[in-house]
Amino acid sequence: MSTGEPIPIGSTGITALDTGSLSDSATSSVWDRLSTWATENKALVYTIAGVAVVVTGAGVVYYVADSRKNTQTGAAAEEKKRASKKERRKAKKAETEKPEVPKTPEEPEPKKKTATVQSDPGDDLPQVDENTVETLSEQVQCRSPDSRVIEANLPQERKEYATKLKVAGNKAYGDKGYNDAIELYGKAILCKLDPIFYSNRAACYNALGDWDKVVDDTTAAIALDSEYVKALNRRANAYEHLERYSEALLDYTASCIIDGFRNEQSAQSVERLLKKVAEAKGKAILAGKEKRLPSPTFVTNYLQSFRPKPAPEGLEETAELVENSGLGHLKTGLIAMNKKTGEGFDSAAKEFDKAVEMSGLGDHEAFAYNMRGTFRYLRGENNDALEDLTKSVELNSALTQSYIKRASMHLELGNREAAANDFEQAMEQNKDDPDIYYHRAQLHFILGEFAEAAKDYQRSIDLDRDFIFSHIQLGVTQYKMGSIASSMATFRRCIKNFDKVPDVYNYYGELLLDQQKYQEAIEKFDTAIEMEKQTKPVGMNVLPLINKALALFQWKQDFQEAEKLCQKALIIDPECDIAVATMAQLLLQQGKVTEALRYFERAAELSRTEGEIVNALSYAEATRTQLEVQEKYPQLASRLQGMGGGLGGPSMR
């Protein structure tokens, strides 16, 4: 998450500036919104998308999700208490452990009670094989040539034999005599083709770790009863052991749908499998992914999270420098960067690369490494970026911005201790640099340490009251802490003091949207949109357009207008991942699964870090699973439609 401007997080998208080390603020925003919505509306999400669950990945995704587990947004924080440590440990364990292998064969749920013959397992068992079964049929036929008698008596006799053998198999299983149980269940199957017999024999193979035979027997059981939940779960478990994760995911998903989403263990298994499938595909994508800059919206948000400063002395636009020199390329890169367009950012990255490669940078060498490291980070080249920023502070320890950026990267890589150490080193150099406190507050915010975050945001404001994002994020933090009145007052002061800044209206609108004050929220988004058009006709921030789309959907379920706004955002910024992901979710809401899948896959292509890619692919795999369910289990597809038909449009968060 980059340390860009405030980003929406929480139930509908309350702003939360990310901490320069994590992934793009906008990206974090959309996944947090969609994931929270998915968690709170799990049954409907299954109805719409097959499955859409919270999947935590590396870096920012982990921190955002971890923070959300222990905190609530806005008014919700006033109603829900923090879970005990014991409960959190229990929940975490449940999410990560594999489903427990059943310890006993599964008995059928009797549809109706009928008189049955239950033999003591110690009784003499019938000697059954393929020949004796055929002989049994002949004997019955000889005893009674009347076809009506054969029809009435043969099934019952075989049923009695099958019951005796099954009971004996259950006893052998209970005594851990799995091979004996396998033989007994096999004989029962000869007498009667029953899905439970196959599933119970599969349980024996399960205990022996013979996963291929588990798959064979559960497949036979499912062929006899396509909605046999226990067999589906058992086969899914075997598929998972065989590392056939996509098939396991399909079975667990079908099981959840059949069971009406009442089995939490199966739902957790879906989450686990979604993550495994997405991680496997994500690693492959990342390995072959071309390193390039993210969308202009992303880059702009990151760069403006640092207070604007004039170009270093000697690098001003008016400075006369040899064009093809290190300083000349450094100056050209700064000019290109200030255009705030995709083309400008690409040009800046190339110029900074050339500047470092050439000699003669003098006192600006540390700054050059800072800038090259910044754009390497934005391209997702974290290790190279860390090396550049380390070189920068070695050359000039007073350049506090290099410490701050390096802290952000450490945090994205999950090294909180190193991040905290960098902030301390920056403060040793200049304890009055407001950027230090602002970005350290981001770290606290992401980790759910809101009281500490509020202190640092306030300290940043005390040192420099003109930086709008410190004020905005303080208001967001107050909201997260449950101080709604204080938060609203902070935003009203922001509008009074920064009335020409579109970001204020955009993020205040998000706060209003979280409170379901739709009309007021849309008015704020409209104001932000108009200001963006006037002040930045080229490269405008598209987040107000996306937020308005979400507001119209949540308020009026106006899919058509919401889609138009997202499409407009994508015309302005074709690589805006939040616009792509929001469009995907809107399409899912309408049951346009195939189209939604294309957008989720596009979101994965646009993602910058492994965590972001895994998030996007998790939604893509959930969507793909629904398509497979519809194809393989058409009766479940119709059931899903029936379940969703009576549910109104919930808030897409």
C-alpha positions as CSV (number, residue, x, y, z in Angstrom):
1,M,0.0,0.0,0.0
2,S,1.5,3.3,-0.9
3,T,1.4,6.3,1.4
4,G,-0.9,8.0,-1.0
5,E,-3.9,10.1,-0.1
6,P,-6.6,8.8,2.3
7,I,-8.2,5.7,1.0
8,P,-11.6,4.1,1.7
9,I,-11.6,1.2,4.0
10,G,-14.1,-0.4,6.3
11,S,-17.7,-1.3,5.6
12,T,-18.3,1.1,2.7
13,G,-15.0,2.7,2.2
14,I,-14.0,5.1,4.9
15,T,-10.7,6.7,4.1
16,A,-7.5,5.3,5.4
17,L,-4.2,6.5,4.2
18,D,-2.0,3.7,3.5
19,T,1.5,3.5,4.7
20,G,4.0,4.1,2.0
21,S,5.3,0.6,2.4
22,L,2.2,-1.2,1.5
23,S,0.4,-1.4,-1.8
24,D,-1.6,1.3,-3.6
25,S,-4.1,3.0,-1.5
26,A,-6.8,2.7,-4.1
27,T,-6.1,-1.0,-4.5
28,S,-6.2,-1.7,-0.8
29,S,-9.3,0.4,-0.7
30,V,-11.3,-1.7,-3.1
31,W,-10.2,-5.1,-1.8
32,D,-11.0,-4.0,1.7
33,R,-14.4,-2.8,0.7
34,L,-15.3,-5.9,-1.4
35,S,-13.8,-8.3,1.2
36,T,-15.7,-6.7,4.1
37,W,-18.9,-6.7,2.1
38,A,-18.3,-10.4,1.2
39,T,-17.8,-11.3,4.8
40,E,-21.0,-9.6,6.0
41,N,-23.1,-11.0,3.1
42,K,-21.5,-14.4,2.7
43,A,-24.7,-16.3,1.6
44,L,-25.5,-13.7,-1.0
45,V,-22.0,-13.6,-2.2
46,Y,-22.1,-17.3,-2.8
47,T,-25.4,-16.7,-4.6
48,I,-23.8,-14.1,-6.9
49,A,-20.3,-15.2,-7.3
50,G,-20.1,-18.8,-6.3
51,V,-17.8,-17.7,-3.5
52,A,-16.1,-14.4,-2.7
53,V,-14.3,-14.4,0.6
54,V,-11.7,-12.5,2.5
55,V,-8.3,-13.7,1.4
56,T,-5.3,-12.2,3.2
57,G,-2.1,-12.1,1.2
58,A,1.3,-10.6,1.8
59,G,2.2,-7.1,2.7
60,V,-0.6,-4.6,3.0
61,V,-3.3,-7.1,2.5
62,Y,-2.2,-8.9,5.6
63,Y,-2.1,-5.8,7.7
64,V,-5.4,-4.4,6.5
65,A,-7.2,-7.7,7.0
66,D,-5.6,-8.2,10.4
67,S,-6.5,-4.8,11.5
68,R,-10.1,-5.3,10.4
69,K,-10.5,-8.5,12.5
70,N,-9.9,-6.5,15.7
71,T,-11.6,-3.2,14.9
72,Q,-14.9,-2.0,13.5
73,T,-15.6,1.1,11.4
74,G,-17.5,4.1,12.7
75,A,-20.7,3.5,14.6
76,A,-20.1,-0.2,14.5
77,A,-17.2,0.2,16.8
78,E,-19.6,1.5,19.5
79,E,-21.6,-1.7,19.4
80,K,-19.1,-4.5,19.1
81,K,-16.5,-5.3,21.6
82,R,-13.0,-6.6,20.8
83,A,-12.9,-10.4,20.9
84,S,-10.8,-12.0,23.7
85,K,-7.3,-13.2,22.9
86,K,-8.5,-16.8,23.3
87,E,-11.4,-16.3,20.8
88,R,-9.0,-14.7,18.3
89,R,-6.6,-17.6,18.6
90,K,-9.4,-20.0,18.2
91,A,-10.7,-18.2,15.1
92,K,-7.3,-18.0,13.6
93,K,-6.7,-21.7,14.1
94,A,-10.1,-22.6,12.5
95,E,-9.2,-20.5,9.4
96,T,-5.8,-22.2,8.9
97,E,-6.3,-25.8,9.8
98,K,-7.4,-28.4,7.3
99,P,-10.8,-30.0,7.9
100,E,-10.5,-32.9,10.3
101,V,-10.8,-36.3,8.9
102,P,-14.0,-37.9,10.1
103,K,-13.3,-40.5,12.8
104,T,-16.2,-42.7,12.1
105,P,-18.0,-43.7,8.9
106,E,-21.0,-41.6,8.1
107,E,-24.4,-42.8,8.8
108,P,-27.2,-41.7,6.5
109,E,-29.8,-39.2,7.5
110,P,-32.9,-41.4,7.5
111,K,-35.6,-39.9,5.3
112,K,-38.2,-41.9,7.2
113,K,-38.2,-44.6,9.8
114,T,-38.7,-48.1,8.6
115,A,-38.3,-51.5,10.2
116,T,-34.8,-52.8,9.5
117,V,-32.9,-55.9,10.5
118,Q,-29.9,-54.9,12.7
119,S,-27.6,-57.9,13.3
120,D,-25.0,-58.1,16.0
121,P,-21.6,-57.7,14.3
122,G,-20.6,-60.8,16.1
123,D,-23.2,-62.9,14.2
124,D,-22.1,-65.1,11.4
125,L,-21.7,-62.9,8.3
126,P,-22.9,-63.9,4.9
127,Q,-20.2,-65.1,2.5
128,V,-20.6,-62.7,-0.3
129,D,-18.7,-62.3,-3.6
130,E,-19.8,-61.8,-7.2
131,N,-20.6,-65.5,-7.6
132,T,-22.7,-65.8,-4.4
133,V,-24.7,-62.7,-5.2
134,E,-25.6,-64.3,-8.6
135,T,-26.3,-67.6,-6.9
136,L,-28.6,-65.8,-4.4
137,S,-30.6,-64.4,-7.3
138,E,-30.9,-67.9,-8.8
139,Q,-31.9,-69.5,-5.5
140,V,-34.6,-67.0,-5.1
141,Q,-35.8,-67.5,-8.6
142,C,-35.9,-71.3,-8.1
143,R,-37.8,-71.0,-4.8
144,S,-40.4,-68.8,-6.4
145,P,-40.8,-68.6,-10.2
146,D,-43.4,-66.0,-9.6
147,S,-41.8,-62.7,-10.9
148,R,-43.8,-60.7,-8.4
149,V,-42.3,-62.7,-5.5
150,I,-38.8,-62.3,-6.9
151,E,-39.3,-58.5,-7.2
152,A,-40.7,-58.3,-3.6
153,N,-38.2,-60.5,-1.9
154,L,-34.8,-60.1,-3.6
155,P,-34.2,-56.4,-2.7
156,Q,-35.1,-57.0,0.9
157,E,-32.8,-60.1,1.2
158,R,-29.9,-58.3,-0.3
159,K,-30.6,-55.3,1.9
160,E,-30.4,-57.5,5.0
161,Y,-27.1,-58.9,3.8
162,A,-25.8,-55.4,3.0
163,T,-26.9,-54.1,6.4
164,K,-25.1,-56.9,8.3
165,L,-21.9,-56.3,6.3
166,K,-22.1,-52.5,6.8
167,V,-22.6,-52.9,10.6
168,A,-19.6,-55.2,10.7
169,G,-17.6,-52.7,8.6
170,N,-18.5,-49.9,11.0
171,K,-17.2,-52.0,13.9
172,A,-14.0,-52.8,12.1
173,Y,-13.5,-49.2,11.3
174,G,-14.1,-48.2,14.9
175,D,-11.5,-50.8,15.9
176,K,-9.1,-49.2,13.3
177,G,-9.2,-52.4,11.3
178,Y,-9.3,-50.4,8.1
179,N,-8.4,-53.2,5.7
180,D,-11.1,-55.5,7.2
181,A,-13.6,-52.6,7.0
182,I,-12.7,-52.1,3.3
183,E,-13.4,-55.7,2.5
184,L,-16.7,-55.7,4.4
185,Y,-17.9,-52.4,2.8
186,G,-16.9,-53.9,-0.6
187,K,-19.1,-56.9,0.0
188,A,-22.0,-54.7,1.1
189,I,-21.6,-52.8,-2.2
190,L,-22.0,-56.1,-4.1
191,C,-25.3,-56.6,-2.3
192,K,-26.5,-53.1,-2.8
193,L,-25.2,-50.1,-4.6
194,D,-25.5,-47.5,-1.8
195,P,-23.6,-44.1,-1.8
196,I,-23.1,-44.5,2.0
197,F,-21.2,-47.7,1.6
198,Y,-18.9,-46.1,-1.0
199,S,-18.4,-43.1,1.3
200,N,-17.6,-45.3,4.3
201,R,-15.1,-47.3,2.4
202,A,-13.6,-44.0,1.3
203,A,-13.3,-43.1,4.9
204,C,-11.1,-46.2,5.4
205,Y,-8.9,-45.2,2.5
206,N,-8.8,-41.7,3.9
207,A,-7.5,-43.1,7.2
208,L,-4.8,-45.0,5.3
209,G,-3.9,-42.0,3.2
210,D,-4.8,-43.6,-0.1
211,W,-6.1,-40.5,-1.7
212,D,-6.6,-41.8,-5.2
213,K,-8.9,-44.5,-3.9
214,V,-10.7,-41.9,-1.7
215,V,-11.4,-40.0,-4.9
216,D,-12.6,-43.2,-6.7
217,D,-15.1,-44.2,-4.0
218,T,-16.4,-40.7,-3.3
219,T,-16.9,-40.2,-7.0
220,A,-19.0,-43.4,-7.1
221,A,-21.0,-42.2,-4.1
222,I,-21.6,-38.8,-5.7
223,A,-22.7,-40.5,-9.0
224,L,-25.4,-42.3,-7.0
225,D,-26.3,-39.1,-5.0
226,S,-25.1,-35.9,-6.5
227,E,-26.0,-33.9,-3.4
228,Y,-24.2,-36.1,-0.9
229,V,-22.5,-33.4,1.1
230,K,-20.2,-35.7,3.2
231,A,-18.9,-37.4,0.1
232,L,-18.2,-34.1,-1.6
233,N,-16.3,-32.9,1.5
234,R,-14.4,-36.1,1.7
235,R,-13.5,-36.0,-2.0
236,A,-12.5,-32.4,-1.7
237,N,-10.2,-33.2,1.2
238,A,-8.6,-36.0,-0.9
239,Y,-8.2,-33.6,-3.9
240,E,-6.5,-31.1,-1.6
241,H,-4.0,-33.8,-0.4
242,L,-3.3,-34.6,-4.1
243,E,-2.7,-30.9,-4.7
244,R,-5.6,-30.8,-7.2
245,Y,-6.8,-27.5,-5.6
246,S,-9.2,-26.4,-8.3
247,E,-11.2,-29.6,-8.1
248,A,-11.2,-29.4,-4.3
249,L,-12.4,-25.9,-4.5
250,L,-15.3,-26.9,-6.8
251,D,-16.4,-29.7,-4.4
252,Y,-16.3,-27.5,-1.3
253,T,-18.2,-24.8,-3.1
254,A,-20.9,-27.3,-4.2
255,S,-21.0,-28.6,-0.6
256,C,-21.6,-25.2,0.8
257,I,-24.4,-24.4,-1.7
258,I,-26.2,-27.8,-1.0
259,D,-25.8,-27.3,2.8
260,G,-27.2,-23.8,2.6
261,F,-24.0,-22.3,3.9
262,R,-24.6,-23.6,7.4
263,N,-21.3,-25.6,7.6
264,E,-18.7,-23.1,8.7
265,Q,-15.9,-25.6,8.3
266,S,-16.7,-26.0,4.6
267,A,-16.8,-22.3,4.1
268,Q,-13.4,-22.0,5.7
269,S,-12.2,-24.7,3.4
270,V,-13.3,-22.6,0.5
271,E,-11.4,-19.7,1.8
272,R,-8.3,-21.8,2.2
273,L,-8.6,-23.3,-1.3
274,L,-9.2,-20.0,-2.9
275,K,-6.0,-18.7,-1.4
276,K,-4.0,-21.8,-2.4
277,V,-5.3,-21.6,-6.0
278,A,-4.7,-17.9,-6.2
279,E,-1.3,-18.1,-4.6
280,A,-0.1,-20.8,-7.0
281,K,-1.4,-18.8,-10.1
282,G,-0.1,-15.5,-8.6
283,K,3.4,-16.8,-8.3
284,A,3.4,-17.8,-11.9
285,I,2.0,-14.4,-13.0
286,L,4.5,-12.5,-10.9
287,A,7.4,-14.5,-12.3
288,G,6.5,-13.6,-15.8
289,K,5.1,-10.2,-15.1
290,E,6.7,-7.2,-16.8
291,K,7.8,-4.6,-14.3
292,R,6.0,-1.4,-15.1
293,L,4.5,1.5,-13.3
294,P,0.9,1.2,-12.0
295,S,-1.8,3.6,-13.0
296,P,-1.3,7.4,-12.9
297,T,-3.9,7.5,-10.1
298,F,-1.7,5.2,-8.0
299,V,1.5,7.0,-8.7
300,T,0.0,10.5,-8.1
301,N,-1.5,9.3,-4.8
302,Y,1.8,8.0,-3.6
303,L,3.9,11.0,-4.6
304,Q,1.5,13.5,-3.0
305,S,1.6,11.7,0.3
306,F,4.8,13.6,0.8
307,R,4.6,17.3,1.3
308,P,5.5,19.2,-1.9
309,K,9.0,20.7,-1.9
310,P,10.8,22.8,-4.5
311,A,13.4,21.1,-6.7
312,P,16.8,21.0,-5.0
313,E,19.1,24.0,-5.7
314,G,20.7,23.6,-9.0
315,L,17.9,21.4,-10.4
316,E,15.3,24.0,-11.0
317,E,13.6,24.2,-14.4
318,T,15.6,27.4,-15.1
319,A,18.9,25.7,-14.3
320,E,21.2,25.5,-17.3
321,L,22.6,21.9,-17.4
322,V,24.1,19.7,-20.0
323,E,21.2,17.6,-21.3
324,N,23.0,14.4,-21.6
325,S,24.6,14.4,-18.1
326,G,23.6,12.9,-14.8
327,L,22.3,16.2,-13.5
328,G,20.6,16.9,-16.8
329,H,18.7,13.7,-16.7
330,L,17.8,14.3,-13.0
331,K,16.3,17.7,-13.9
332,T,14.4,16.3,-16.9
333,G,13.0,13.5,-14.7
334,L,11.6,16.0,-12.2
335,I,9.9,18.1,-14.9
336,A,8.3,14.9,-16.4
337,M,7.2,13.7,-13.0
338,N,5.4,17.0,-12.3
339,K,3.2,16.5,-15.4
340,K,1.3,13.9,-13.3
341,T,0.4,11.8,-16.4
342,G,1.1,8.2,-17.3
343,E,3.5,9.3,-20.1
344,G,5.2,11.8,-17.8
345,F,5.7,9.2,-15.0
346,D,7.2,6.7,-17.5
347,S,9.6,9.3,-18.8
348,A,10.6,10.3,-15.3
349,A,11.4,6.7,-14.4
350,K,13.7,6.4,-17.4
351,E,15.4,9.7,-16.7
352,F,16.1,8.8,-13.1
353,D,17.6,5.5,-14.2
354,K,20.0,7.3,-16.6
355,A,20.9,9.9,-14.0
356,V,22.2,7.3,-11.5
357,E,24.0,5.4,-14.3
358,M,26.0,8.5,-15.2
359,S,28.6,10.3,-13.1
360,G,28.9,13.9,-12.0
361,L,25.9,14.1,-9.7
362,G,27.9,15.7,-6.9
363,D,25.8,16.6,-3.8
364,H,22.6,15.4,-5.6
365,E,23.7,11.8,-5.8
366,A,21.7,10.8,-2.7
367,F,18.6,12.5,-4.1
368,A,19.1,10.7,-7.4
369,Y,19.2,7.3,-5.6
370,N,16.1,8.4,-3.7
371,M,14.1,9.1,-6.9
372,R,15.3,6.0,-8.7
373,G,14.4,3.9,-5.6
374,T,11.0,5.5,-5.5
375,F,10.1,4.6,-9.1
376,R,11.6,1.1,-8.6
377,Y,9.3,0.6,-5.7
378,L,6.3,1.8,-7.7
379,R,7.2,-0.8,-10.4
380,G,7.2,-3.5,-7.7
381,E,11.0,-3.9,-7.6
382,N,11.2,-3.8,-3.8
383,N,14.6,-5.3,-3.3
384,D,16.3,-3.0,-5.8
385,A,14.4,-0.1,-4.4
386,L,15.6,-0.9,-0.9
387,E,19.2,-1.0,-2.1
388,D,18.8,2.4,-3.7
389,L,17.3,4.0,-0.6
390,T,19.9,2.4,1.6
391,K,22.6,3.9,-0.7
392,S,20.8,7.3,-0.5
393,V,20.9,7.5,3.4
394,E,24.6,6.3,3.3
395,L,25.4,9.2,1.0
396,N,23.3,11.8,2.9
397,S,21.9,10.7,6.3
398,A,20.0,14.0,6.5
399,L,17.6,13.0,3.7
400,T,14.8,11.9,5.9
401,Q,12.5,11.1,3.1
402,S,14.7,8.1,2.1
403,Y,14.3,6.7,5.6
404,I,10.5,7.2,5.4
405,K,10.2,5.5,2.0
406,R,12.4,2.6,3.2
407,A,10.3,2.2,6.3
408,S,7.2,1.9,4.0
409,M,8.9,-0.8,2.0
410,H,9.9,-2.8,5.1
411,L,6.3,-2.6,6.3
412,E,5.0,-3.9,2.9
413,L,7.5,-6.8,3.2
414,G,6.1,-7.6,6.7
415,N,9.1,-6.3,8.6
416,R,7.5,-4.0,11.2
417,E,10.6,-3.8,13.4
418,A,12.8,-2.6,10.5
419,A,10.1,0.0,9.6
420,A,9.9,1.3,13.1
421,N,13.7,1.5,13.2
422,D,13.8,3.6,10.1
423,F,11.3,6.1,11.5
424,E,13.5,6.4,14.6
425,Q,16.5,7.1,12.5
426,A,14.6,9.7,10.5
427,M,13.6,11.5,13.7
428,E,17.2,11.5,14.9
429,Q,18.0,13.4,11.7
430,N,15.1,15.9,11.9
431,K,12.5,15.5,14.7
432,D,10.5,18.4,13.2
433,D,9.9,16.8,9.8
434,P,6.1,16.5,9.7
435,D,6.3,13.8,7.0
436,I,7.8,11.4,9.5
437,Y,4.8,11.6,11.8
438,Y,2.3,11.4,9.0
439,H,3.8,8.2,7.6
440,R,4.4,6.7,11.0
441,A,0.8,7.3,11.7
442,Q,0.0,5.3,8.6
443,L,1.8,2.4,10.1
444,H,-0.2,2.6,13.3
445,F,-3.5,3.0,11.4
446,I,-2.9,0.0,9.2
447,L,-2.2,-2.1,12.3
448,G,-5.3,-0.8,14.0
449,E,-3.4,1.2,16.6
450,F,-5.7,4.2,16.2
451,A,-4.9,6.1,19.4
452,E,-1.2,6.1,18.4
453,A,-2.1,7.0,14.9
454,A,-4.2,10.0,16.0
455,K,-1.3,11.3,18.1
456,D,1.1,11.2,15.1
457,Y,-1.4,12.8,12.7
458,Q,-2.0,15.6,15.2
459,R,1.8,16.1,15.6
460,S,2.1,16.2,11.8
461,I,-0.6,18.9,11.7
462,D,1.0,20.9,14.5
463,L,4.3,21.0,12.5
464,D,2.5,21.9,9.2
465,R,-1.2,22.8,9.1
466,D,-1.2,23.2,5.3
467,F,-1.0,19.5,4.4
468,I,-4.6,18.5,3.8
469,F,-4.1,14.7,4.1
470,S,-3.1,14.9,7.7
471,H,-6.4,16.6,8.6
472,I,-8.4,14.1,6.5
473,Q,-6.7,11.1,8.0
474,L,-7.1,12.4,11.5
475,G,-10.9,12.6,10.8
476,V,-10.9,9.1,9.5
477,T,-9.0,7.9,12.6
478,Q,-11.5,9.6,14.9
479,Y,-14.3,7.9,13.0
480,K,-12.6,4.5,13.4
481,M,-12.3,5.1,17.1
482,G,-16.0,5.7,17.3
483,S,-15.8,9.4,17.9
484,I,-18.3,10.3,15.2
485,A,-19.0,13.8,16.3
486,S,-15.3,14.7,16.4
487,S,-14.7,13.1,13.0
488,M,-17.5,15.1,11.4
489,A,-16.3,18.3,13.0
490,T,-12.8,17.6,11.6
491,F,-14.2,17.2,8.1
492,R,-16.3,20.4,8.4
493,R,-13.2,22.3,9.4
494,C,-11.4,20.8,6.4
495,I,-14.1,22.0,4.0
496,K,-13.8,25.5,5.6
497,N,-10.1,25.7,5.4
498,F,-9.5,23.7,2.2
499,D,-12.6,24.6,0.3
500,K,-10.8,24.4,-3.1
501,V,-9.3,21.0,-2.6
502,P,-11.4,18.2,-4.3
503,D,-10.0,15.5,-2.0
504,V,-11.7,17.0,1.0
505,Y,-15.1,16.6,-0.6
506,N,-14.4,13.1,-1.9
507,Y,-13.3,11.7,1.4
508,Y,-16.0,13.5,3.4
509,G,-18.4,12.0,1.0
510,E,-17.1,8.5,1.8
511,L,-17.7,9.1,5.5
512,L,-21.3,10.2,4.7
513,L,-21.7,7.1,2.5
514,D,-20.7,4.9,5.4
515,Q,-23.5,6.4,7.4
516,Q,-25.9,5.8,4.5
517,K,-26.5,9.5,4.0
518,Y,-26.6,8.9,0.3
519,Q,-27.9,12.2,-1.0
520,E,-25.3,14.2,0.9
521,A,-22.5,11.9,-0.1
522,I,-23.4,12.1,-3.8
523,E,-23.4,15.9,-3.5
524,K,-19.9,15.8,-2.1
525,F,-18.7,13.4,-4.8
526,D,-20.2,15.7,-7.5
527,T,-18.4,18.7,-6.0
528,A,-15.1,16.7,-6.1
529,I,-15.7,15.6,-9.7
530,E,-16.3,19.2,-10.9
531,M,-13.2,20.5,-9.1
532,E,-11.1,17.7,-10.5
533,K,-12.3,18.6,-14.0
534,Q,-11.5,22.3,-13.5
535,T,-8.1,21.9,-11.8
536,K,-6.8,18.8,-13.5
537,P,-8.4,18.4,-17.0
538,V,-5.7,16.0,-17.9
539,G,-5.1,13.2,-15.4
540,M,-7.9,13.9,-13.0
541,N,-8.3,11.7,-9.9
542,V,-11.0,9.2,-10.8
543,L,-11.8,8.1,-7.3
544,P,-14.8,10.5,-6.9
545,L,-16.4,8.9,-10.0
546,I,-16.0,5.4,-8.6
547,N,-17.3,6.5,-5.2
548,K,-20.4,8.0,-6.8
549,A,-20.9,4.8,-8.7
550,L,-20.9,2.9,-5.4
551,A,-23.3,5.4,-3.8
552,L,-25.8,5.1,-6.6
553,F,-25.6,1.3,-6.4
554,Q,-26.0,1.1,-2.7
555,W,-28.8,3.7,-2.6
556,K,-30.9,2.9,-5.7
557,Q,-29.3,-0.2,-7.1
558,D,-28.8,1.9,-10.2
559,F,-26.5,-0.5,-12.1
560,Q,-26.7,1.3,-15.4
561,E,-25.5,4.6,-14.1
562,A,-22.9,3.0,-11.8
563,E,-21.4,1.1,-14.7
564,K,-21.3,4.3,-16.8
565,L,-19.3,6.1,-14.1
566,C,-16.9,3.2,-13.8
567,Q,-16.5,3.1,-17.6
568,K,-15.8,6.9,-17.6
569,A,-13.1,6.4,-14.9
570,L,-11.5,3.7,-17.1
571,I,-11.5,6.0,-20.1
572,I,-9.6,8.6,-18.1
573,D,-7.3,6.1,-16.4
574,P,-7.5,2.7,-18.2
575,E,-5.2,1.1,-15.7
576,C,-7.0,2.1,-12.5
577,D,-7.3,-1.1,-10.7
578,I,-10.0,0.1,-8.3
579,A,-12.2,1.0,-11.2
580,V,-11.6,-2.4,-12.8
581,A,-12.4,-4.2,-9.6
582,T,-15.5,-2.1,-8.8
583,M,-16.8,-2.8,-12.3
584,A,-16.2,-6.5,-11.7
585,Q,-18.2,-6.5,-8.5
586,L,-21.1,-4.5,-10.2
587,L,-21.3,-7.2,-12.9
588,L,-21.3,-9.9,-10.3
589,Q,-24.2,-8.2,-8.5
590,Q,-26.2,-8.5,-11.8
591,G,-25.2,-12.1,-12.3
592,K,-23.0,-11.3,-15.3
593,V,-20.5,-13.8,-14.2
594,T,-18.5,-14.3,-17.4
595,E,-18.0,-10.5,-17.8
596,A,-17.1,-10.1,-14.2
597,L,-14.5,-12.8,-14.5
598,R,-12.8,-10.9,-17.3
599,Y,-12.6,-7.8,-15.1
600,F,-11.2,-9.7,-12.1
601,E,-8.5,-11.2,-14.3
602,R,-7.7,-7.7,-15.6
603,A,-7.4,-6.6,-12.0
604,A,-4.8,-9.3,-11.4
605,E,-2.9,-8.1,-14.4
606,L,-2.8,-4.6,-13.1
607,S,-1.8,-5.6,-9.6
608,R,1.6,-4.6,-8.5
609,T,2.6,-6.9,-5.6
610,E,2.0,-10.6,-4.9
611,G,-0.6,-9.8,-2.2
612,E,-2.6,-7.7,-4.6
613,I,-2.4,-10.3,-7.3
614,V,-3.6,-13.0,-4.9
615,N,-6.5,-10.9,-3.9
616,A,-7.6,-10.3,-7.5
617,L,-7.1,-13.9,-8.4
618,S,-9.1,-15.0,-5.4
619,Y,-12.1,-13.2,-6.8
620,A,-11.4,-14.5,-10.3
621,E,-11.3,-18.1,-9.0
622,A,-14.5,-17.6,-7.0
623,T,-16.2,-16.4,-10.1
624,R,-14.7,-19.1,-12.2
625,T,-15.9,-21.7,-9.7
626,Q,-19.5,-20.5,-10.0
627,L,-19.3,-21.0,-13.8
628,E,-18.0,-24.6,-13.2
629,V,-20.8,-25.3,-10.6
630,Q,-23.4,-24.2,-13.2
631,E,-21.9,-26.5,-15.8
632,K,-21.3,-29.5,-13.6
633,Y,-24.3,-29.2,-11.2
634,P,-27.1,-27.5,-13.1
635,Q,-29.5,-28.2,-10.3
636,L,-27.4,-26.2,-8.0
637,A,-27.3,-23.3,-10.4
638,S,-31.0,-23.0,-10.4
639,R,-31.0,-23.3,-6.6
640,L,-28.5,-20.4,-6.4
641,Q,-30.8,-18.3,-8.6
642,G,-33.7,-19.1,-6.3
643,M,-31.7,-18.1,-3.2
644,G,-30.7,-14.8,-4.8
645,G,-34.0,-13.9,-6.3
646,G,-35.6,-12.8,-3.1
647,L,-32.7,-10.9,-1.8
648,G,-32.5,-7.2,-2.5
649,G,-29.5,-5.3,-3.5
650,P,-27.2,-5.1,-0.4
651,S,-24.6,-2.4,0.1
652,M,-21.6,-3.2,-2.0
653,R,-18.8,-2.4,0.4
